[in-house]
Amino acid sequence: MTETLFLTSDDVSGLATPAEFVDAVREGYRQRGEGAQAEPRTKLTNEDPPGFLTTYAAVLPDTGAMGGYTYSAGFGAGDAWFMTPLFDAESGEPLALVDGASMNPFKTGAAGAVAVDALAREDATSVAIIGSGAQARGQLRATATVRDVETVWVYSPTKEHREEFAGEMDRRLDASVAAVASAAAAVEGADVVVTATNASAPVFDGERLEPGTHVTAMGQYTPGKRELDTTTIERAKYVPDLRARAMQDAGSFLHAVEEGVVDEDHVYAELGEIVAGEVPGREDDEEITVFDSGGTGIETVAGAYLLYEKATAEGLGTSLDFAPASEALTGE
């Protein structure tokens, strides 16, 4: 038998800071840029009851861990469950099983912040947030660890939600955070634009992006999700988390290809290639950059291993026994 640590959402909630998640995820993307293995998500859909089952995985050899997400959403309960199996990258033995729900906004926000650090202007101080949910909160908190954010404008369709978000973030961050009445008002003059929505149509006009803007879009992980318009894709240096995603499930990019605005060669590089120094990131203060964050096992494994180490040090979690196949299959 092998002892494996089970960590509940309560065990890991608040266990690591946004800055610690960013550091761990940056290291994960560096490894990917140097050849670590990672695959885009697979998604199995069900019609009745409507729902889907998603998996994705990565191996981070320098971190010493591998694993990913398996999660379901919808179906009869109308909810989602995020299970994160974590394995030792040398022995292959299971290290932990993590309830990944509370980790989700932080590890995804960290991926966005790594991209901001690699692609946004060094002097970027103003941020536009489109969306006001947990993912928007995670993106903003992580972004504030890599740039000296002074001003934030947030827009979401429900006035109450955007005002609640603005009030909470204004208290939490050393920045002025205000709700605005339109996406156009949020984007105008912003150095960094972050979209964290479930939109199926573009959430702002790409013509409004000023030269030098960086955009992180994290809500377009299926062909039917489309936060960015074709103008934004066409104008930008386009960087996905994984190159293979661009023609598989990156909704805005696929739409731009279908319209004949760009082709597959418009993909500049994966984020990991830039983090690892294999290719340059931003090359001048005028170019527009886009990071398309669809979710990968890279940030998932990096974030889960960070939590596993911290939980182990603090004596958190419950020990589970897993039988190796050599015993379980033979019954010996």
Secondary structure as UniProt FT lines:
FT   STRAND          2..7
FT   HELIX           9..12
FT   TURN            13..14
FT   HELIX           18..33
FT   TURN            34..35
FT   STRAND          38..46
FT   TURN            47..50
FT   STRAND          51..60
FT   TURN            61..64
FT   STRAND          65..74
FT   TURN            75..78
FT   STRAND          79..88
FT   TURN            89..91
FT   STRAND          94..99
FT   TURN            101..103
FT   HELIX           104..119
FT   TURN            122..123
FT   STRAND          126..130
FT   HELIX           134..143
FT   TURN            144..146
FT   STRAND          151..155
FT   HELIX           159..172
FT   STRAND          176..179
FT   HELIX           183..187
FT   TURN            188..189
FT   STRAND          192..195
FT   HELIX           206..208
FT   TURN            211..212
FT   STRAND          214..217
FT   TURN            223..224
FT   HELIX           230..235
FT   STRAND          236..240
FT   HELIX           243..245
FT   TURN            246..249
FT   HELIX           251..258
FT   TURN            259..260
FT   HELIX           264..266
FT   HELIX           271..275
FT   TURN            276..277
FT   STRAND          288..292
FT   HELIX           297..314
FT   STRAND          318..322
FT   HELIX           325..328
FT   TURN            329..331
//
